[in-house]
């Protein structure tokens, strides 16, 4: 079942972007970053791609 996100289609705030950069820099995975930001994995991945932020691919 898909998770429901209360922040559906909300604009990204500066502090969220900063947290995204910090977590990605620490080598965290997409799922962990999305959960920390309370955003969907798709939204997190799209924003990271838009800002050229590399997210680690955990195996």
C-alpha positions in Angstrom: 0.0 0.0 0.0 1.2 3.5 -0.8 1.9 5.8 2.1 -0.2 8.9 2.5 1.7 12.2 2.8 0.1 15.1 4.4 2.5 17.5 2.6 1.2 16.7 -0.9 2.5 19.2 -3.4 3.9 21.6 -0.9 6.8 23.8 -2.0 10.3 23.0 -0.7 11.6 25.3 2.1 15.2 26.4 2.4 15.7 24.4 5.6 14.4 21.2 3.9 16.8 21.7 1.0 19.6 22.2 3.5 18.7 19.0 5.3 18.5 17.2 1.9 22.0 18.3 1.0 23.4 17.3 4.5 21.8 13.9 4.5 22.9 13.2 0.9 26.4 14.4 1.8 26.5 11.9 4.6 25.7 9.1 2.2 22.2 8.3 3.3 19.8 6.4 1.0 16.8 7.8 -0.8 14.3 6.0 1.5 16.0 7.3 4.7 16.2 10.9 3.4 12.6 10.9 2.2 11.4 9.7 5.6 13.5 12.3 7.5 12.0 15.0 5.3 8.4 13.6 5.5 8.3 13.6 1.7 7.7 10.9 -0.9 10.7 9.1 -2.4 9.7 10.4 -5.8 9.5 14.0 -4.7 12.8 13.7 -2.9 14.5 12.1 -5.9 13.1 14.7 -8.3 14.2 17.7 -6.1 17.7 16.2 -5.7 18.0 15.8 -9.4 16.8 19.3 -10.0 19.4 20.7 -7.6 22.2 18.3 -8.9 22.4 16.6 -5.5 23.7 13.0 -5.7 22.0 10.4 -3.5 23.8 7.2 -2.6 22.4 4.0 -4.0 22.4 1.6 -1.0 22.5 -2.1 -1.7 
